[in-house]
């Protein structure tokens, strides 16, 4: 069969600030099929291909990876591909949790639920005529009478080493230009699953609460492939819980050092893990660990407890001290707009972010994605049924004490007050000139007025730095 796997485009997002990463989930699916089928991958999010003009009629099956914010455009892609004669399969967190809604209009033929490698392969075997529907697992579809059928769930893959490496040869890797400390960077996944089950995150439902890890030998084999074949000297481990097993992180770091590679890398971690394992951070740093992404979320312990974070706000300061002592830069994530947030509590979080002073920040608005405990709690508070607005940069929940306009204003204040400090501006001038103009346009549409573009402010800001009048 001829199979096309697609990654839909999106409007303003973290792609706009340089986070343009290859869709490894699609490359994993492709790796399960290339031995028996003609598989292609197209990533519309890079802007290099136009989804409206794409020739879907060349394919028997079109698979579409779907998260919540891209669901509306994914349905438009599905409509075009369906009209071109292809069978339509959707997968990803949004459609896994809302498979009935996805299938109800008849555009999508099948939904692959949760972890997709084995489920999608079983579906393709069925569509190829090699098996019957009883052999398919983890797939939902619409019966002729309009009811939804769901085949039995596929169990989560316990042996991740059994999966082939992602089929990167099917990706146009030159379309991904993200850099780490100035070096072209690519991504790698070493584990799945999350036992923490935070209120606002669907990861524990989508990948399961059991943490499953690849062996160090298997990871090293893939790193060597990226280093030797593809020439990468910078890697980002894109997973929620890279440091879940500190001993594994230490062993991997020691193995990297033993190779004597010219390699730097980024991995995500948690405040409590860092505080409890400073020696792990020291070993990781010696092996080239330069950046980490940490969800600080809030400076309020009450808010953290409400999110189910199982973390202490006071530990964040100590975590930053450990990272700085080892020359590791942090990207700190903070969430604004808890149900009981006020101007005062949000300002406390903004001030907490400035006190921690990570190299970069990501301020988001609390957003209830399907599959989360938060979504189940607040679906009667939703301000919109347009999934395209679930960007985490726009209010979609009615709060107890703040209007949407006030929350938008606080998000804008968070970014500007953090980055437009002279020292922070000098550190991150390229980053903020990418981030804030896009954000200002987003806010302009929400406020319904022609805001003064922050890009103008930033232009003045750069000129002042160049003239020596600031700093």
C-alpha positions in Angstrom: 0.0 0.0 0.0 1.0 3.6 -0.5 0.8 5.4 2.8 1.3 9.1 3.6 1.9 10.2 7.2 1.3 13.9 7.8 2.0 16.5 10.5 -0.5 19.4 10.2 0.5 23.1 10.3 -0.3 25.4 13.1 -0.6 29.2 13.6 1.4 31.0 16.3 3.1 28.4 18.4 6.5 27.5 19.7 7.5 26.8 16.0 7.5 30.6 15.7 10.3 30.9 18.3 12.6 28.4 16.7 11.2 25.1 18.2 10.9 23.4 14.9 11.5 19.7 15.6 11.0 16.6 13.4 7.8 14.6 14.1 9.5 11.5 15.6 6.1 9.9 16.3 5.4 9.7 12.6 8.9 8.4 12.0 8.3 5.6 14.5 5.1 4.7 12.8 6.9 4.6 9.4 9.6 2.4 10.8 7.0 -0.3 11.5 5.8 -0.2 7.9 8.7 0.4 5.5 9.5 -3.3 5.2 6.2 -4.0 3.5 4.7 -0.7 2.2 5.6 2.4 0.3 5.6 5.1 3.1 6.1 8.8 2.9 6.1 11.6 5.6 5.2 15.2 5.0 5.5 17.8 7.7 3.3 20.7 6.8 4.3 22.6 10.0 7.7 23.6 8.5 6.0 25.7 5.8 7.8 24.0 3.0 4.8 22.1 1.7 1.3 23.4 1.2 -1.4 21.1 2.6 -4.1 22.7 0.3 -2.2 21.8 -2.9 -0.8 18.4 -1.9 -1.5 15.4 -4.1 -3.3 13.1 -1.8 -4.6 11.1 -4.7 -1.3 9.2 -4.9 -2.0 7.4 -1.6 -4.2 4.6 -0.4 -4.0 5.7 3.2 -3.4 9.1 4.7 -2.5 9.2 8.4 -2.7 12.4 10.3 -1.1 13.2 13.7 -3.4 15.3 15.8 -3.1 17.4 18.9 -5.9 19.6 20.2 -5.0 22.9 18.7 -4.4 21.4 15.3 -7.6 19.4 15.2 -9.6 21.8 13.1 -6.9 22.0 10.4 -6.4 18.3 10.6 -10.0 17.8 9.7 -9.6 20.0 6.7 -6.6 18.0 5.5 -8.7 14.8 6.1 -11.5 16.2 4.0 -9.2 16.9 1.0 -7.5 13.6 1.3 -10.8 11.8 1.6 -12.1 13.5 -1.5 -9.0 12.4 -3.3 -9.9 8.8 -2.6 -7.7 7.9 0.4 -8.7 6.2 3.6 -8.2 8.5 6.5 -6.6 7.5 9.8 -6.0 9.9 12.7 -3.9 9.4 15.8 -2.6 11.4 18.7 -3.8 12.6 22.1 -6.8 14.7 21.1 -8.5 12.0 18.9 -7.6 9.2 21.3 -9.7 10.8 24.0 -12.4 12.2 21.7 -12.7 9.4 19.1 -16.5 9.5 18.9 -16.5 13.2 18.1 -13.7 12.7 15.5 -15.6 9.9 13.7 -19.2 11.3 13.9 -19.2 13.2 10.6 -17.8 10.4 8.5 -14.7 12.2 7.2 -12.2 10.1 9.3 -12.3 6.3 8.7 -10.3 5.2 11.7 -8.8 6.6 14.9 -5.7 4.9 16.4 -5.8 5.3 20.2 -2.8 6.1 22.4 0.6 4.6 21.6 0.3 3.8 17.9 3.1 1.7 16.5 1.5 -1.8 16.9 -2.1 -0.6 16.6 -1.4 1.3 13.3 0.5 -1.7 11.9 -2.4 -4.0 12.7 -4.8 -1.6 11.0 -2.6 -1.5 7.9 -2.5 -5.3 7.8 -6.3 -5.3 7.9 -6.6 -2.7 5.1 -4.1 -4.6 3.0 -6.3 -7.7 3.3 -3.7 -9.7 5.3 -5.9 -10.0 8.5 -9.5 -9.5 9.5 -10.9 -6.8 11.8 -10.7 -9.1 14.9 -6.9 -8.9 14.7 -6.8 -5.1 14.9 -6.1 -3.5 18.3 -6.4 0.0 19.7 -8.5 1.3 16.8 -12.0 3.0 16.7 -14.2 3.3 13.7 -17.8 4.1 12.6 -20.1 1.2 11.8 -22.5 1.5 8.9 -25.3 2.3 11.4 -23.4 5.3 12.8 -22.4 3.7 16.1 -18.8 3.7 17.2 -16.9 0.5 17.4 -13.7 0.2 19.5 -11.3 -2.7 19.1 -9.6 -3.9 22.3 -6.8 -1.7 23.6 -3.3 -2.6 22.7 -1.1 -2.9 25.8 1.6 -0.3 26.2 4.9 -1.5 24.8 7.0 -2.7 27.7 10.2 -3.4 25.7 10.9 -0.1 23.9 14.2 -1.6 22.7 12.1 -3.8 20.4 11.0 -0.8 18.4 13.1 0.0 15.3 14.7 3.5 15.3 12.6 6.2 13.8 12.7 6.3 10.0 14.6 9.6 9.8 15.5 8.8 6.2 11.9 9.7 5.3 12.1 13.1 6.9 13.6 16.2 5.2 16.0 16.9 8.1 17.3 20.1 6.5 13.8 21.6 7.1 14.5 21.6 10.9 16.8 24.4 11.9 16.6 24.5 15.7 20.0 25.0 17.4 21.4 24.2 20.8 24.1 26.7 21.9 24.6 27.5 18.2 24.8 23.9 16.9 22.2 22.2 14.7 20.2 20.0 16.9 17.9 16.9 16.6 15.7 15.0 18.9 15.7 11.6 20.5 13.2 9.7 22.9 14.5 7.3 25.5 11.4 6.7 27.7 7.6 6.8 27.8 5.0 7.0 30.5 4.6 9.3 33.5 3.6 8.3 37.1 2.9 11.8 38.2 -0.5 12.3 36.5 -0.5 16.1 36.9 -4.0 17.7 36.7 -3.3 19.6 33.4 -1.3 17.0 31.5 -2.6 14.1 29.4 0.7 12.3 29.2 -0.1 9.8 32.0 -3.3 8.8 30.2 -1.8 8.7 26.7 1.4 6.8 27.5 0.4 5.3 30.8 1.4 5.9 34.4 4.1 3.2 34.2 7.5 4.7 33.2 9.1 2.6 30.5 12.7 3.1 29.6 15.0 2.1 26.8 18.3 0.4 27.8 21.5 2.5 27.8 23.0 0.2 25.1 20.0 0.9 22.8 20.1 4.6 23.4 23.9 4.7 22.7 23.4 2.9 19.4 20.9 5.6 18.3 23.1 8.5 19.5 26.0 7.0 17.5 23.8 6.8 14.4 22.9 10.5 14.8 26.5 11.4 15.5 28.3 9.4 12.7 25.7 9.1 9.9 23.8 12.4 10.3 26.6 14.5 11.7 24.7 16.0 14.7 26.7 17.4 17.6 23.7 18.5 19.6 20.7 16.4 20.8 17.6 17.1 22.8 16.0 14.2 24.7 12.3 15.1 24.2 10.4 13.2 26.9 8.8 14.1 30.2 11.0 12.0 32.5 14.5 11.6 31.2 15.9 11.7 34.8 13.3 9.4 36.4 16.0 6.8 37.1 19.1 8.8 38.2 21.4 5.8 37.9 20.4 5.3 34.2 21.0 9.0 33.5 24.5 8.7 35.2 25.3 5.5 33.3 24.3 7.1 30.0 26.4 10.2 30.8 29.4 8.1 31.6 29.0 6.1 28.3 28.8 9.4 26.4 32.0 10.6 28.0 33.8 7.3 27.3 33.1 7.9 23.5 35.0 11.2 23.8 32.4 12.8 21.4 32.1 16.5 20.7 28.5 16.4 21.8 26.2 18.7 23.8 22.7 17.9 24.8 19.4 19.0 26.5 17.1 16.9 28.6 13.9 17.7 30.7 13.9 17.2 34.4 11.9 17.9 37.6 12.7 20.2 40.5 12.5 17.4 43.1 14.7 15.1 41.1 17.4 17.7 40.7 17.4 18.6 44.4 17.7 15.0 45.5 20.4 14.1 42.9 23.0 16.8 42.6 25.7 14.3 41.7 23.5 13.1 38.8 23.5 16.7 37.4 27.3 17.0 37.9 27.9 13.8 35.9 25.4 14.8 33.2 27.1 18.2 32.9 30.5 16.7 32.5 29.2 14.7 29.5 27.8 17.7 27.7 24.5 18.4 29.4 24.0 22.1 28.7 20.2 22.9 28.8 17.2 21.6 30.7 13.4 22.3 30.5 11.7 22.4 33.9 8.0 22.9 34.8 8.2 25.3 37.8 4.5 26.2 37.1 3.9 28.5 40.0 5.5 30.1 43.0 2.4 29.3 45.1 2.4 25.9 47.0 -1.4 26.0 47.1 -1.5 26.3 43.3 1.1 23.6 42.8 -0.9 21.3 45.0 -4.0 22.1 43.0 -2.2 21.1 39.8 -1.1 17.8 41.4 2.5 18.6 40.8 3.8 16.8 43.9 6.6 19.3 44.2 7.6 22.0 46.6 7.9 25.6 45.4 10.8 26.2 47.9 12.9 23.5 46.1 12.9 25.5 42.9 15.5 27.9 44.2 17.8 25.1 45.3 17.3 23.3 41.9 18.4 26.5 40.1 21.5 26.8 42.3 22.5 23.2 41.4 22.1 23.9 37.7 24.0 27.1 37.8 26.9 25.5 39.7 27.2 23.1 36.8 26.8 25.7 34.1 23.5 24.2 32.9 21.0 26.7 31.4 17.3 26.3 32.2 14.1 27.0 30.3 11.5 27.5 33.0 7.8 26.8 32.4 5.1 28.7 34.3 1.3 28.5 34.2 -1.0 31.4 34.7 -4.8 31.2 35.1 -5.5 28.7 37.8 -9.3 28.7 38.6 -8.8 30.8 41.7 -5.9 32.9 40.5 -6.1 36.7 41.1 -4.0 39.6 39.9 -2.0 39.2 43.1 -1.3 35.5 42.8 -0.3 35.8 39.1 2.0 38.7 39.9 3.6 36.5 42.6 4.3 33.8 39.9 5.8 36.4 37.6 8.0 37.7 40.4 8.9 34.1 41.3 10.0 33.6 37.7 12.2 36.7 37.9 13.7 35.5 41.2 14.6 32.1 39.8 15.8 33.8 36.6 16.2 30.9 34.2 17.8 31.7 30.9 14.5 31.5 29.1 10.9 31.2 30.2 7.6 29.8 28.8 4.5 31.4 30.3 1.3 29.6 29.4 -2.3 30.0 30.2 -3.9 27.0 32.0 -5.6 25.0 29.2 -7.8 21.9 29.8 -6.8 19.4 27.1 -9.0 16.4 26.5 -7.6 13.4 28.5 -6.7 15.5 31.5 -8.3 15.5 34.9 -8.6 19.3 34.5 -10.7 18.9 31.4 -13.2 16.6 33.2 -13.4 19.2 36.0 -13.9 22.4 34.0 -15.7 21.4 30.8 -18.8 23.3 32.0 -16.6 26.5 32.3 -15.3 26.4 28.7 -15.5 29.7 26.9 -15.2 28.2 23.4 -15.8 25.0 21.6 -13.2 26.0 18.9 -10.3 23.6 19.5 -8.0 25.9 17.5 -8.0 28.4 20.3 -6.5 25.8 22.8 -3.0 27.2 22.2 -2.1 27.8 25.9 -1.8 31.4 24.9 -5.5 32.3 25.1 -8.0 32.0 27.9 -10.5 29.2 27.3 -11.8 28.8 30.9 -14.1 31.1 32.9 -12.1 31.9 36.1 -13.4 32.9 39.5 -11.7 36.2 39.8 -10.2 37.3 36.4 -11.7 38.2 33.0 -10.2 37.0 29.8 -8.9 40.5 29.1 -7.2 40.6 32.5 -5.6 37.2 32.0 -4.3 38.2 28.6 -2.9 41.4 30.0 -1.1 39.4 32.7 0.4 37.0 30.2 1.8 39.9 28.2 3.1 41.5 31.4 4.8 38.2 32.3 6.8 38.1 29.1 7.6 41.7 28.8 8.6 42.2 32.5 10.8 39.1 32.4 12.6 39.8 29.1 12.7 43.6 28.9 15.0 43.9 31.9 18.3 45.1 30.5 20.5 42.2 31.5 17.9 39.6 30.4 17.4 41.4 27.2 21.1 41.3 26.4 21.1 37.5 27.1 18.1 36.7 24.9 17.7 39.5 22.4 17.2 37.0 19.5 14.8 35.0 21.5 12.6 37.9 22.5 12.5 39.5 19.1 11.0 36.2 17.8 8.7 35.6 20.7 7.1 39.0 21.6 6.0 40.3 18.2 4.1 37.1 17.6 2.5 37.3 21.0 1.5 40.9 20.5 -0.4 40.0 17.3 -2.1 37.2 19.1 -3.2 39.5 21.9 -4.3 42.2 19.4 -6.9 39.7 18.0 -8.1 38.9 21.5 -8.4 42.5 22.7 -10.2 43.4 19.4 -8.0 46.5 18.9 -5.0 47.5 16.9 -2.4 47.2 19.7 0.9 49.0 19.4 3.1 46.2 18.0 5.7 45.0 20.5 8.1 44.6 17.5 8.3 48.4 17.4 9.3 48.4 21.0 11.9 45.8 20.4 13.3 47.7 17.5 13.8 50.7 19.8 15.2 48.4 22.4 17.9 47.0 20.1 18.8 50.5 18.9 19.2 51.6 22.6 21.5 48.7 23.3 23.5 49.4 20.1 23.9 53.0 21.1 25.1 52.1 24.6 22.2 54.0 26.3 20.9 50.8 28.1 22.7 48.0 29.9 
